[in-house]
């Protein structure tokens, strides 16, 4: 069954991670994403970080799934004209260059929207299209640093820590996709496209609502507090005899204390209520840290059921192989085309719809694999015209 965005055509000028992640979301949901690569690009190391399998970057492969790939030289006049013609036939343009780059290439919003007023022009950058930092470059680590999220990640007496996943990139891309879908919905009413401006820094700040409210109301700047929660206790991971378990949202403190074999804690005035437990976390935490080392994680999880929310703390392999994840199809297996037969496991889209749930099936294309097909299908160019464009260096076909 086709995904909910079937029929939506996206002309994708993105690179690196944030933009490609956003267009991957759109491709996962069924959009026809046409990824534009440079004519000097190859499938080797220029295409992203390792590890490399079948001569391809797995880093890029992971976010280029579901997309068709064509090669255009945007600095070549004929190549730029081809890009403009594709823009006229597209619903969405996505790009994540430094602001001003697309204008210099002659492919800015003001130019392309004149010939296609229904076009949604989606831009993702580090700091946004306006403001004093607009022209400054940014990467995930910059977004994590300047959003404030890195300042509250890590141990109290340690240095600021980058979150293990590239959330600056992926959240920027997620909001790019969300903005595109919102603009597509609005276009159904107005008949008009519009410009979308997403900043990676702001995308991370959006998730710091509680930290910002706490600062604005108390005047106290949030700091690093390790793995625990800033407003409630216990709400953190604890080491067990065979691994780790996370505990949160204690529902029945008295029963919790009985299960862990420390009934006296139920009568300690420091821990009777949630607020006092939080205020006295420095006294409670070491007690619980010793308690949880007494039994394995699975035993604790079963014993604590009904008294609190508890779960094992998985590594990546354990998370991918969990029975719930397997039952939901949350991890998919995909062929990586090449001389060797290689299967790659990737996260599936988390969107589950009752009628049009998307099915991620198409692996990332080779560079230039679909150039000729797209030019024939979308622009109606003849094989002879495509060959002439290739001879001029405007495009490159695989």
FENJOLIN-V689727 format. One record per helix or strand of 2 or more residues. SS is the DSSP state (helix for helix, strand for strand). FROM is the first residue (numbers start at 0). LEN is the number of residues. If there is no record, write none. Layout:
ss: {SS:SS}
from: {FROM:FROM}
len: {LEN:LEN}
This chain:
ss: {strand:helix:strand:helix:strand:strand:helix:strand:helix:strand:helix:helix:strand:helix:helix:helix:strand:helix:strand:strand:helix:helix:helix:helix:helix:strand:helix:helix:strand:strand:helix:helix:strand}
from: {8:17:31:44:51:55:57:66:76:91:100:108:119:139:149:166:194:199:235:243:252:262:273:280:296:307:315:322:330:342:370:382:394}
len: {4:11:6:3:2:2:6:6:12:4:4:7:6:8:3:24:5:19:4:5:7:5:6:12:8:5:5:6:5:5:9:10:2}
